Amino acid sequence: MTLLTPTSGSEANRLRWLRYLALGTVLILVTHIALTQTASQPLVLPKNRYRSGEATLAAFAPVSAATRNSIVKLNVNGQTVALGAVMDANGWILTKASEIKPGKLTCWLASDLEVPAELVQADEEEDVALVRVKAPGLTPLRWSEGEIYIGQWAVTPGIAATPQAVGIISALPRKIRPRRAFIGVRFDFNTTSPRIEELLPGLGAEKAGLQAGDVILAVNNHTMTNREQVVETLRDYRAGQNVKLRVQRADDSFDAEVTLMPPESTLPGRDYFTQPTSTRLRGEISARAEGFEQAIEHDTVLKPWLCGGPLVNLDGEAIGLNIARAGRVTTYALPGKLVKRIFQELKSLARQRAVTVP
């Protein structure tokens, strides 16, 4: 009998096959582990391809190329506070009024030139300001005459080669009511008439001299017949605005001017009201983010200082004026028709103030 040894041909072949088998087993195990890890750890999109990533914004560069000379960046005392939309070649610009604080107002152009600017007029109702700047190379925005559609791209360009941000239209133009403000009364729920049962200390009704038992007959000359009408009418007014109330007291009636106020946490009855609260999830929002006649809603993530400039479509045509960051993924833009109306009204007021208007 011949004994097989490690050096014999058959034994060497057997050992070689054992090594191959072992190596194959290891490779199968490694592949299985890798596949298992891949399944449990999904691929992560590179940050530059996020919606506001560099690669994504670069894809919209043609929109910026078509609009950057129609936009300015407004500074107060050297700090950027808002963007502005060029409305005509004579240097008339619209922006967000509440961001233009007292101080030295200048604006940066796409040509990298900084020039003086002048605040001429403001529409407090829609939070729009008319600014005048004397500078070469300004191109008026082209305004879209087409329809706006939910789901269409909405681009916020600036003066750079790529947009500031992009998003999607999420709601068509609608009224955006202001944050709740109050005259400071509780009504008598034993009757449908707007009879005052109690005055809340420190709010406008008490300061205006109203008393328990008074009945509100009218708000700004609009007749009121029940308390629901009063509450609904006051929902359209912001804190700080005044309303004229026609009040019945016993056999007499009189007018009272009442200032609407937000209920402070130190006032009794604060828990009686429901008031929106900010959360970290909402992010930084505009100081004035509600109370607009009409607004387009889009999901672009904008810093408040990026408001005041145009919202444009993929053709580089303006469809609105960004007016407020209202939530984490909620930004409002005044629609083009409203913006153009405001522009003409503010120019007319400027004429009345003897401001030179071409």
URNOR-V729998 format. One record per residue. PHI is phi in whole degrees, 0 to 359 (* if undefined). PSI is psi in whole degrees, 0 to 359 (* if undefined). OMEGA is omega in degrees with one decimal (* if undefined). Layout:
PHI_PSI_OMEGA + PHI_PSI_OMEGA
This chain:
*_138_178.0 + 261_124_178.4 + 277_136_176.8 + 280_136_179.1 + 239_163_179.5 + 303_337_-177.7 + 268_352_179.2 + 286_159_-175.7 + 297_314_-177.2 + 295_319_-179.8 + 292_320_179.2 + 297_319_178.2 + 295_319_179.3 + 297_316_179.7 + 295_323_179.3 + 297_316_179.2 + 294_326_176.2 + 296_320_179.6 + 295_317_178.1 + 299_319_179.6 + 297_317_179.9 + 296_317_-180.0 + 296_319_178.8 + 296_320_178.6 + 298_317_179.7 + 297_316_-179.8 + 298_320_178.6 + 297_316_179.3 + 297_316_-179.7 + 297_318_179.0 + 296_318_179.1 + 298_316_180.0 + 297_317_-179.7 + 298_316_179.8 + 294_322_178.2 + 297_317_-179.9 + 294_321_179.3 + 297_320_-180.0 + 294_324_-177.5 + 273_343_-179.9 + 236_90_-176.6 + 298_155_179.0 + 297_143_-178.6 + 255_130_178.7 + 293_131_177.5 + 303_143_-175.1 + 299_329_-178.5 + 289_352_175.8 + 253_7_169.8 + 299_169_-177.1 + 301_327_177.2 + 254_16_179.0 + 284_162_-175.4 + 300_316_-177.8 + 295_320_179.4 + 294_312_-179.4 + 297_326_179.1 + 298_330_178.8 + 294_339_179.8 + 259_13_-178.7 + 305_322_178.4 + 302_329_178.1 + 293_317_177.6 + 296_321_179.5 + 299_327_-177.4 + 278_345_-171.3 + 235_346_-168.7 + 297_333_176.9 + 278_3_177.0 + 251_13_-176.4 + 226_145_173.3 + 233_161_176.4 + 247_117_-173.6 + 268_133_179.7 + 240_145_170.4 + 239_118_-177.1 + 54_39_175.7 + 85_357_-179.8 + 252_129_179.8 + 292_128_-177.4 + 242_338_-177.2 + 190_164_167.5 + 265_165_178.3 + 224_150_-178.6 + 253_124_179.9 + 284_119_-176.2 + 265_332_172.7 + 206_170_-173.5 + 288_350_179.5 + 275_6_174.0 + 91_20_175.8 + 272_127_-171.2 + 230_139_172.4 + 255_145_178.8 + 207_185_179.9 + 274_117_-170.5 + 296_316_-173.0 + 292_347_177.8 + 271_348_-178.5 + 270_93_-178.1 + 273_165_176.6 + 300_142_180.0 + 147_186_179.6 + 283_116_-176.5 + 262_124_175.9 + 224_170_175.2 + 217_146_176.2 + 263_138_177.8 + 257_168_178.1 + 297_337_178.1 + 283_5_-178.9 + 69_27_177.8 + 255_134_176.0 + 257_128_-176.1 + 228_155_177.2 + 294_153_177.8 + 223_157_-178.1 + 230_128_173.6 + 280_118_-173.0 + 260_314_-172.9 + 204_158_179.0 + 219_145_172.5 + 254_101_-175.5 + 292_330_-178.4 + 298_316_-177.1 + 255_2_175.8 + 62_42_-179.7 + 242_136_178.8 + 243_145_174.2 + 258_122_-177.7 + 241_143_177.4 + 246_134_177.2 + 221_138_176.5 + 256_108_-176.1 + 204_148_177.6 + 278_159_170.8 + 80_10_178.7 + 281_135_-179.0 + 242_124_179.3 + 298_146_175.6 + 297_147_169.4 + 267_124_-177.1 + 261_134_-179.0 + 290_140_174.6 + 258_359_-176.9 + 274_178_179.4 + 281_159_173.7 + 255_139_-176.5 + 235_141_172.4 + 297_132_179.8 + 98_350_-180.0 + 281_156_179.0 + 293_141_175.9 + 231_120_-173.7 + 248_133_174.1 + 252_95_179.5 + 277_163_173.2 + 230_212_179.9 + 264_1_179.8 + 274_176_-177.3 + 286_339_176.5 + 238_157_-177.8 + 296_162_173.6 + 286_324_-177.8 + 191_162_175.3 + 226_156_179.1 + 200_196_-176.8 + 230_139_173.9 + 294_126_-177.3 + 246_345_176.6 + 204_142_-179.7 + 283_165_-175.2 + 308_133_178.5 + 205_165_179.1 + 288_135_176.2 + 247_107_-176.9 + 289_154_178.6 + 286_166_173.6 + 297_147_-174.5 + 302_133_171.4 + 224_159_-166.7 + 223_151_171.9 + 276_339_173.7 + 97_46_176.8 + 227_156_165.7 + 246_133_-178.1 + 272_159_176.6 + 281_113_-177.2 + 276_4_174.8 + 274_358_178.1 + 217_155_178.4 + 277_344_-178.8 + 289_155_-179.2 + 281_65_179.2 + 269_131_-177.5 + 281_126_176.6 + 265_324_-174.6 + 209_145_174.6 + 257_136_176.6 + 272_127_-174.3 + 299_139_172.6 + 87_354_-179.3 + 261_177_-167.6 + 299_321_-177.0 + 298_316_178.4 + 297_317_-179.1 + 294_331_179.9 + 276_357_176.2 + 91_13_176.7 + 291_158_-176.9 + 226_159_173.2 + 299_137_-177.3 + 99_342_176.4 + 294_149_177.2 + 242_130_178.7 + 275_118_-177.6 + 267_330_-176.3 + 203_152_173.6 + 237_117_-177.4 + 49_48_175.2 + 71_8_174.6 + 261_121_-175.4 + 295_136_178.2 + 246_132_179.7 + 247_345_178.5 + 210_166_-174.5 + 293_328_179.4 + 298_323_177.2 + 297_318_-179.6 + 296_312_-178.8 + 299_315_-178.3 + 294_320_179.4 + 294_318_-178.0 + 291_343_179.2 + 296_341_-178.0 + 270_5_-178.6 + 247_147_-178.0 + 263_162_173.3 + 301_136_-179.2 + 97_342_177.6 + 277_151_178.2 + 258_144_172.5 + 235_146_177.0 + 264_120_179.2 + 255_135_168.8 + 265_122_-168.9 + 238_137_174.6 + 257_126_175.9 + 229_110_-175.2 + 56_239_-177.3 + 264_4_-177.3 + 248_156_172.0 + 228_148_-176.9 + 205_166_177.0 + 259_143_176.6 + 223_135_176.6 + 263_122_-173.6 + 239_134_177.7 + 268_128_176.3 + 284_142_-176.2 + 221_148_170.8 + 282_137_179.2 + 291_124_180.0 + 279_155_-176.9 + 296_338_-177.7 + 274_352_-177.0 + 274_141_173.7 + 299_145_178.1 + 85_6_-179.0 + 302_322_-177.6 + 287_350_179.3 + 291_335_-176.2 + 257_154_170.7 + 256_125_-175.8 + 230_135_177.9 + 302_144_178.1 + 238_149_177.9 + 274_147_175.0 + 228_163_179.6 + 297_334_179.9 + 290_336_-178.6 + 285_335_-176.7 + 77_187_-180.0 + 284_126_-178.9 + 243_164_-180.0 + 292_148_178.0 + 298_323_172.9 + 247_106_-173.3 + 235_4_-179.5 + 219_172_174.3 + 85_55_-179.4 + 238_143_-179.0 + 301_315_177.6 + 212_143_177.0 + 208_141_170.3 + 274_138_175.8 + 255_132_174.3 + 223_162_-171.0 + 262_19_178.5 + 295_136_177.0 + 271_103_-178.3 + 244_141_166.8 + 287_150_-179.6 + 306_326_-178.1 + 288_350_176.5 + 272_2_174.5 + 278_167_-179.2 + 100_341_178.9 + 261_179_-175.5 + 281_154_167.1 + 253_125_-171.9 + 235_162_176.4 + 267_185_-175.9 + 290_347_176.3 + 270_3_-178.7 + 77_16_178.2 + 263_135_-179.0 + 289_135_175.6 + 245_352_180.0 + 184_177_176.8 + 241_115_179.0 + 301_122_-172.9 + 243_339_-178.4 + 194_138_165.5 + 271_114_-172.6 + 253_350_-178.8 + 189_183_-176.2 + 303_315_177.7 + 230_40_177.8 + 228_115_175.7 + 233_141_179.7 + 254_144_174.2 + 228_132_174.7 + 291_133_-178.1 + 293_156_-173.1 + 305_317_-178.2 + 299_318_178.4 + 292_319_-178.9 + 299_314_-178.8 + 294_326_176.9 + 293_316_178.6 + 298_319_-180.0 + 300_314_179.9 + 295_322_179.0 + 294_318_-179.3 + 291_323_176.0 + 296_321_178.4 + 296_318_176.9 + 296_324_178.5 + 296_322_176.8 + 299_317_-179.5 + 296_333_177.8 + 271_11_177.9 + 66_28_173.2 + 276_136_-179.0 + 293_115_-178.9 + 238_118_179.2 + 297_*_*
